[in-house]
Amino acid sequence: MTPEQAVILAAGNGQRLCSCGSPKPLVEVAGRALLDHVLALLAAAGVRRAVVVTGHDAERLRAHRFAEAPAVEFVHNPRHDEPNGLSLLCAEPRVRPPFLLLMADHLFAPELLQRLLQAGDPGLGGWLAVDRHVESVFDKDDATRVATAAGRVRAIGKGLEPFDAIDTGVFTLGAGAFDAMRASLAGGDASLSGAIRALCEQGRMGAVDVGDACWIDVDTPAALREAGRLAAAGRVGAGTLVGAGGP
């Protein structure tokens, strides 16, 4: 099952990443903007439409010419300086669940997305692609931690203890995700993780093990350098699609 639509959160200002002047989603890895990589991977997976949620420097993002991509629609989050769950709610009028949810600054191998899609329809809940190779995750101390049991996400959060996996930032979500986000917001938590916790409490959040599929959260200069190395080696991003029927 491949959802026809994806939501990409691209509203952050990227202050931790660099001072190059580009919006974070347009920072280049291996000659392509981060967002270009994500869109190319979606197109290769059969996703037909992507809703990109903008915030900081939105006009430059809208003006960018994407290479290989699904049909792209932009929606603006005027509260982009606040937690990222608000960006998810901004996309609600533009998507019909189930849909993929991705971060503009997370690069991955196509196999990661394929394994998530093989999990099937999330119903009212969702699926989260998780990495159980915790010690090999780049900058694991800053990653969002996940506790799982019997194929379900039981808890999620920064600093979570105990935990057995890392959140890769790649989801398939059903219609219940928006109600979960509103419930989290009403409780004072505007983060995306808050919505996932609400789904966990309902027993509706499944975990998909990505195995050895490579991925990286490009959030710091060190991560940017590592992403460049991985992309050059053909392990993450659009370059993994060359010779495999992709762009």
Contacts in CASP RR format, 6 or more apart in sequence:
PFRMAT RR
TARGET T0000
AUTHOR 0000-0000-0000
METHOD contacts of the structure
MODEL  1
MTPEQAVILAAGNGQRLCSCGSPKPLVEVAGRALLDHVLALLAAAGVRRA
VVVTGHDAERLRAHRFAEAPAVEFVHNPRHDEPNGLSLLCAEPRVRPPFL
LLMADHLFAPELLQRLLQAGDPGLGGWLAVDRHVESVFDKDDATRVATAA
GRVRAIGKGLEPFDAIDTGVFTLGAGAFDAMRASLAGGDASLSGAIRALC
EQGRMGAVDVGDACWIDVDTPAALREAGRLAAAGRVGAGTLVGAGGP
1 98 0 8 1.000
1 117 0 8 1.000
1 120 0 8 1.000
1 121 0 8 1.000
2 45 0 8 1.000
2 46 0 8 1.000
2 47 0 8 1.000
2 117 0 8 1.000
3 47 0 8 1.000
3 97 0 8 1.000
3 98 0 8 1.000
3 99 0 8 1.000
3 100 0 8 1.000
3 172 0 8 1.000
4 47 0 8 1.000
4 48 0 8 1.000
4 49 0 8 1.000
5 47 0 8 1.000
5 48 0 8 1.000
5 49 0 8 1.000
5 50 0 8 1.000
5 51 0 8 1.000
5 95 0 8 1.000
5 96 0 8 1.000
5 99 0 8 1.000
5 100 0 8 1.000
6 42 0 8 1.000
6 47 0 8 1.000
6 49 0 8 1.000
6 50 0 8 1.000
6 51 0 8 1.000
6 70 0 8 1.000
6 99 0 8 1.000
6 100 0 8 1.000
6 101 0 8 1.000
6 102 0 8 1.000
7 50 0 8 1.000
7 51 0 8 1.000
7 53 0 8 1.000
7 88 0 8 1.000
7 91 0 8 1.000
7 95 0 8 1.000
7 99 0 8 1.000
7 100 0 8 1.000
7 101 0 8 1.000
7 102 0 8 1.000
8 35 0 8 1.000
8 38 0 8 1.000
8 39 0 8 1.000
8 50 0 8 1.000
8 51 0 8 1.000
8 52 0 8 1.000
8 53 0 8 1.000
8 101 0 8 1.000
8 102 0 8 1.000
8 103 0 8 1.000
8 104 0 8 1.000
9 53 0 8 1.000
9 84 0 8 1.000
9 87 0 8 1.000
9 88 0 8 1.000
9 101 0 8 1.000
9 102 0 8 1.000
9 103 0 8 1.000
9 104 0 8 1.000
9 192 0 8 1.000
10 23 0 8 1.000
10 24 0 8 1.000
10 25 0 8 1.000
10 35 0 8 1.000
10 52 0 8 1.000
10 53 0 8 1.000
10 54 0 8 1.000
10 55 0 8 1.000
10 61 0 8 1.000
10 104 0 8 1.000
11 53 0 8 1.000
11 54 0 8 1.000
11 55 0 8 1.000
11 56 0 8 1.000
11 77 0 8 1.000
11 80 0 8 1.000
11 84 0 8 1.000
11 87 0 8 1.000
12 24 0 8 1.000
12 55 0 8 1.000
12 56 0 8 1.000
12 80 0 8 1.000
12 84 0 8 1.000
13 23 0 8 1.000
13 24 0 8 1.000
13 56 0 8 1.000
13 57 0 8 1.000
13 80 0 8 1.000
13 81 0 8 1.000
14 23 0 8 1.000
14 24 0 8 1.000
14 56 0 8 1.000
14 105 0 8 1.000
14 219 0 8 1.000
16 219 0 8 1.000
16 220 0 8 1.000
17 24 0 8 1.000
17 27 0 8 1.000
17 105 0 8 1.000
17 218 0 8 1.000
17 219 0 8 1.000
17 220 0 8 1.000
17 221 0 8 1.000
17 223 0 8 1.000
17 224 0 8 1.000
18 27 0 8 1.000
18 221 0 8 1.000
18 224 0 8 1.000
20 27 0 8 1.000
22 28 0 8 1.000
22 60 0 8 1.000
23 56 0 8 1.000
23 57 0 8 1.000
23 60 0 8 1.000
23 61 0 8 1.000
24 34 0 8 1.000
24 56 0 8 1.000
24 104 0 8 1.000
24 105 0 8 1.000
25 33 0 8 1.000
25 34 0 8 1.000
25 35 0 8 1.000
25 52 0 8 1.000
25 61 0 8 1.000
25 104 0 8 1.000
25 105 0 8 1.000
26 33 0 8 1.000
26 34 0 8 1.000
26 35 0 8 1.000
26 60 0 8 1.000
26 61 0 8 1.000
26 64 0 8 1.000
27 33 0 8 1.000
27 34 0 8 1.000
27 218 0 8 1.000
27 224 0 8 1.000
28 34 0 8 1.000
29 37 0 8 1.000
29 107 0 8 1.000
29 218 0 8 1.000
29 224 0 8 1.000
29 227 0 8 1.000
29 228 0 8 1.000
29 231 0 8 1.000
29 237 0 8 1.000
30 228 0 8 1.000
30 231 0 8 1.000
30 232 0 8 1.000
30 237 0 8 1.000
30 239 0 8 1.000
32 40 0 8 1.000
32 67 0 8 1.000
32 237 0 8 1.000
32 238 0 8 1.000
33 64 0 8 1.000
34 104 0 8 1.000
34 105 0 8 1.000
34 107 0 8 1.000
34 218 0 8 1.000
35 52 0 8 1.000
35 61 0 8 1.000
35 64 0 8 1.000
35 66 0 8 1.000
35 104 0 8 1.000
36 66 0 8 1.000
36 67 0 8 1.000
36 69 0 8 1.000
36 238 0 8 1.000
37 107 0 8 1.000
37 231 0 8 1.000
37 236 0 8 1.000
37 237 0 8 1.000
37 238 0 8 1.000
38 102 0 8 1.000
38 104 0 8 1.000
38 106 0 8 1.000
38 107 0 8 1.000
38 237 0 8 1.000
39 50 0 8 1.000
39 66 0 8 1.000
39 68 0 8 1.000
39 69 0 8 1.000
39 70 0 8 1.000
39 72 0 8 1.000
40 67 0 8 1.000
40 68 0 8 1.000
40 69 0 8 1.000
40 237 0 8 1.000
40 238 0 8 1.000
40 241 0 8 1.000
40 246 0 8 1.000
40 247 0 8 1.000
41 108 0 8 1.000
41 110 0 8 1.000
41 113 0 8 1.000
41 237 0 8 1.000
41 238 0 8 1.000
41 240 0 8 1.000
41 241 0 8 1.000
42 50 0 8 1.000
42 69 0 8 1.000
42 70 0 8 1.000
42 100 0 8 1.000
42 102 0 8 1.000
42 113 0 8 1.000
43 68 0 8 1.000
43 69 0 8 1.000
43 70 0 8 1.000
43 247 0 8 1.000
44 68 0 8 1.000
44 110 0 8 1.000
44 241 0 8 1.000
44 244 0 8 1.000
44 245 0 8 1.000
44 246 0 8 1.000
44 247 0 8 1.000
45 110 0 8 1.000
45 113 0 8 1.000
45 114 0 8 1.000
45 117 0 8 1.000
46 70 0 8 1.000
47 70 0 8 1.000
47 100 0 8 1.000
48 70 0 8 1.000
48 71 0 8 1.000
49 70 0 8 1.000
49 71 0 8 1.000
49 72 0 8 1.000
49 73 0 8 1.000
50 69 0 8 1.000
50 70 0 8 1.000
50 71 0 8 1.000
50 72 0 8 1.000
50 73 0 8 1.000
51 73 0 8 1.000
51 74 0 8 1.000
51 75 0 8 1.000
51 91 0 8 1.000
51 94 0 8 1.000
51 95 0 8 1.000
52 61 0 8 1.000
52 72 0 8 1.000
52 73 0 8 1.000
52 74 0 8 1.000
52 75 0 8 1.000
52 104 0 8 1.000
53 74 0 8 1.000
53 75 0 8 1.000
53 76 0 8 1.000
53 77 0 8 1.000
53 87 0 8 1.000
53 88 0 8 1.000
53 90 0 8 1.000
53 91 0 8 1.000
54 61 0 8 1.000
54 62 0 8 1.000
54 74 0 8 1.000
54 75 0 8 1.000
54 76 0 8 1.000
54 77 0 8 1.000
54 80 0 8 1.000
55 61 0 8 1.000
55 76 0 8 1.000
55 77 0 8 1.000
55 78 0 8 1.000
55 80 0 8 1.000
55 87 0 8 1.000
56 80 0 8 1.000
58 74 0 8 1.000
58 76 0 8 1.000
61 74 0 8 1.000
62 74 0 8 1.000
66 72 0 8 1.000
67 238 0 8 1.000
67 247 0 8 1.000
68 238 0 8 1.000
68 246 0 8 1.000
68 247 0 8 1.000
73 94 0 8 1.000
75 90 0 8 1.000
75 91 0 8 1.000
75 93 0 8 1.000
75 94 0 8 1.000
76 90 0 8 1.000
77 86 0 8 1.000
77 87 0 8 1.000
77 90 0 8 1.000
79 86 0 8 1.000
80 86 0 8 1.000
80 87 0 8 1.000
82 190 0 8 1.000
83 189 0 8 1.000
83 190 0 8 1.000
83 191 0 8 1.000
83 192 0 8 1.000
84 191 0 8 1.000
84 192 0 8 1.000
85 181 0 8 1.000
85 184 0 8 1.000
85 185 0 8 1.000
85 190 0 8 1.000
85 191 0 8 1.000
85 192 0 8 1.000
85 194 0 8 1.000
85 195 0 8 1.000
86 185 0 8 1.000
86 190 0 8 1.000
88 101 0 8 1.000
88 177 0 8 1.000
88 178 0 8 1.000
88 181 0 8 1.000
88 192 0 8 1.000
88 195 0 8 1.000
89 178 0 8 1.000
89 181 0 8 1.000
89 182 0 8 1.000
89 185 0 8 1.000
92 178 0 8 1.000
97 123 0 8 1.000
97 173 0 8 1.000
97 174 0 8 1.000
97 175 0 8 1.000
97 176 0 8 1.000
97 177 0 8 1.000
98 121 0 8 1.000
98 122 0 8 1.000
98 123 0 8 1.000
98 126 0 8 1.000
98 172 0 8 1.000
98 173 0 8 1.000
98 174 0 8 1.000
98 175 0 8 1.000
99 172 0 8 1.000
99 173 0 8 1.000
99 174 0 8 1.000
100 113 0 8 1.000
100 116 0 8 1.000
100 170 0 8 1.000
100 171 0 8 1.000
100 172 0 8 1.000
100 173 0 8 1.000
101 169 0 8 1.000
101 170 0 8 1.000
101 171 0 8 1.000
101 172 0 8 1.000
101 173 0 8 1.000
101 177 0 8 1.000
102 169 0 8 1.000
102 170 0 8 1.000
102 171 0 8 1.000
103 169 0 8 1.000
103 170 0 8 1.000
103 217 0 8 1.000
105 217 0 8 1.000
105 218 0 8 1.000
105 219 0 8 1.000
106 168 0 8 1.000
106 169 0 8 1.000
106 170 0 8 1.000
106 215 0 8 1.000
106 216 0 8 1.000
106 217 0 8 1.000
106 218 0 8 1.000
107 215 0 8 1.000
107 216 0 8 1.000
107 218 0 8 1.000
107 227 0 8 1.000
107 230 0 8 1.000
107 231 0 8 1.000
107 236 0 8 1.000
107 237 0 8 1.000
108 168 0 8 1.000
108 170 0 8 1.000
108 213 0 8 1.000
108 214 0 8 1.000
108 215 0 8 1.000
108 216 0 8 1.000
108 236 0 8 1.000
108 237 0 8 1.000
109 213 0 8 1.000
109 214 0 8 1.000
109 215 0 8 1.000
109 235 0 8 1.000
109 236 0 8 1.000
109 237 0 8 1.000
109 240 0 8 1.000
110 240 0 8 1.000
110 241 0 8 1.000
110 244 0 8 1.000
111 210 0 8 1.000
111 213 0 8 1.000
112 129 0 8 1.000
112 168 0 8 1.000
112 170 0 8 1.000
112 210 0 8 1.000
112 213 0 8 1.000
112 214 0 8 1.000
112 215 0 8 1.000
113 129 0 8 1.000
113 170 0 8 1.000
115 129 0 8 1.000
115 208 0 8 1.000
115 209 0 8 1.000
115 210 0 8 1.000
115 211 0 8 1.000
115 213 0 8 1.000
116 127 0 8 1.000
116 129 0 8 1.000
116 170 0 8 1.000
116 171 0 8 1.000
116 172 0 8 1.000
116 208 0 8 1.000
116 210 0 8 1.000
117 172 0 8 1.000
118 208 0 8 1.000
119 127 0 8 1.000
119 172 0 8 1.000
119 206 0 8 1.000
119 208 0 8 1.000
120 127 0 8 1.000
120 172 0 8 1.000
122 172 0 8 1.000
122 173 0 8 1.000
122 174 0 8 1.000
122 204 0 8 1.000
122 206 0 8 1.000
123 174 0 8 1.000
123 175 0 8 1.000
123 204 0 8 1.000
124 174 0 8 1.000
124 175 0 8 1.000
124 176 0 8 1.000
124 204 0 8 1.000
125 173 0 8 1.000
125 174 0 8 1.000
125 176 0 8 1.000
125 177 0 8 1.000
125 180 0 8 1.000
125 199 0 8 1.000
125 202 0 8 1.000
125 204 0 8 1.000
125 205 0 8 1.000
125 206 0 8 1.000
126 171 0 8 1.000
126 172 0 8 1.000
126 173 0 8 1.000
126 174 0 8 1.000
126 177 0 8 1.000
126 199 0 8 1.000
126 204 0 8 1.000
126 205 0 8 1.000
126 206 0 8 1.000
127 171 0 8 1.000
127 172 0 8 1.000
127 205 0 8 1.000
127 206 0 8 1.000
127 207 0 8 1.000
127 208 0 8 1.000
128 146 0 8 1.000
128 153 0 8 1.000
128 156 0 8 1.000
128 167 0 8 1.000
128 168 0 8 1.000
128 169 0 8 1.000
128 170 0 8 1.000
128 171 0 8 1.000
128 196 0 8 1.000
128 205 0 8 1.000
128 206 0 8 1.000
128 207 0 8 1.000
128 208 0 8 1.000
129 168 0 8 1.000
129 169 0 8 1.000
129 170 0 8 1.000
129 171 0 8 1.000
129 208 0 8 1.000
129 210 0 8 1.000
130 146 0 8 1.000
130 148 0 8 1.000
130 153 0 8 1.000
130 165 0 8 1.000
130 166 0 8 1.000
130 167 0 8 1.000
130 168 0 8 1.000
130 207 0 8 1.000
130 208 0 8 1.000
130 209 0 8 1.000
130 210 0 8 1.000
131 137 0 8 1.000
131 165 0 8 1.000
131 166 0 8 1.000
131 168 0 8 1.000
131 210 0 8 1.000
131 211 0 8 1.000
131 215 0 8 1.000
132 164 0 8 1.000
132 165 0 8 1.000
132 209 0 8 1.000
132 211 0 8 1.000
133 211 0 8 1.000
133 212 0 8 1.000
134 140 0 8 1.000
134 163 0 8 1.000
134 164 0 8 1.000
134 165 0 8 1.000
134 166 0 8 1.000
137 143 0 8 1.000
137 166 0 8 1.000
138 216 0 8 1.000
138 217 0 8 1.000
138 223 0 8 1.000
138 226 0 8 1.000
139 217 0 8 1.000
139 219 0 8 1.000
139 220 0 8 1.000
139 222 0 8 1.000
139 223 0 8 1.000
140 166 0 8 1.000
142 158 0 8 1.000
142 219 0 8 1.000
143 166 0 8 1.000
143 167 0 8 1.000
143 217 0 8 1.000
144 156 0 8 1.000
144 157 0 8 1.000
144 158 0 8 1.000
144 166 0 8 1.000
144 167 0 8 1.000
144 169 0 8 1.000
144 193 0 8 1.000
145 156 0 8 1.000
145 157 0 8 1.000
145 158 0 8 1.000
145 159 0 8 1.000
145 160 0 8 1.000
145 161 0 8 1.000
145 163 0 8 1.000
145 165 0 8 1.000
145 166 0 8 1.000
145 167 0 8 1.000
146 153 0 8 1.000
146 155 0 8 1.000
146 156 0 8 1.000
146 157 0 8 1.000
146 160 0 8 1.000
146 163 0 8 1.000
146 164 0 8 1.000
146 165 0 8 1.000
146 166 0 8 1.000
146 167 0 8 1.000
146 207 0 8 1.000
147 153 0 8 1.000
147 154 0 8 1.000
147 155 0 8 1.000
147 156 0 8 1.000
147 160 0 8 1.000
147 162 0 8 1.000
147 163 0 8 1.000
147 164 0 8 1.000
147 165 0 8 1.000
148 154 0 8 1.000
148 164 0 8 1.000
148 165 0 8 1.000
148 207 0 8 1.000
151 206 0 8 1.000
151 207 0 8 1.000
152 200 0 8 1.000
152 203 0 8 1.000
152 205 0 8 1.000
152 206 0 8 1.000
152 207 0 8 1.000
153 196 0 8 1.000
153 199 0 8 1.000
153 200 0 8 1.000
153 205 0 8 1.000
153 206 0 8 1.000
153 207 0 8 1.000
154 200 0 8 1.000
155 163 0 8 1.000
155 197 0 8 1.000
155 200 0 8 1.000
156 167 0 8 1.000
156 193 0 8 1.000
156 194 0 8 1.000
156 196 0 8 1.000
156 197 0 8 1.000
156 200 0 8 1.000
157 167 0 8 1.000
157 193 0 8 1.000
157 197 0 8 1.000
158 193 0 8 1.000
165 207 0 8 1.000
165 209 0 8 1.000
167 193 0 8 1.000
168 210 0 8 1.000
168 215 0 8 1.000
169 217 0 8 1.000
170 215 0 8 1.000
176 199 0 8 1.000
176 204 0 8 1.000
177 195 0 8 1.000
177 199 0 8 1.000
180 194 0 8 1.000
180 195 0 8 1.000
180 196 0 8 1.000
180 198 0 8 1.000
180 199 0 8 1.000
180 202 0 8 1.000
181 192 0 8 1.000
181 194 0 8 1.000
181 195 0 8 1.000
181 198 0 8 1.000
183 195 0 8 1.000
183 198 0 8 1.000
184 190 0 8 1.000
184 191 0 8 1.000
184 194 0 8 1.000
184 195 0 8 1.000
184 197 0 8 1.000
184 198 0 8 1.000
189 197 0 8 1.000
196 205 0 8 1.000
199 205 0 8 1.000
214 230 0 8 1.000
214 235 0 8 1.000
214 236 0 8 1.000
215 236 0 8 1.000
216 223 0 8 1.000
216 226 0 8 1.000
216 227 0 8 1.000
216 230 0 8 1.000
216 236 0 8 1.000
217 223 0 8 1.000
218 224 0 8 1.000
218 227 0 8 1.000
227 236 0 8 1.000
230 236 0 8 1.000
231 237 0 8 1.000
231 239 0 8 1.000
234 240 0 8 1.000
238 247 0 8 1.000
241 247 0 8 1.000
END
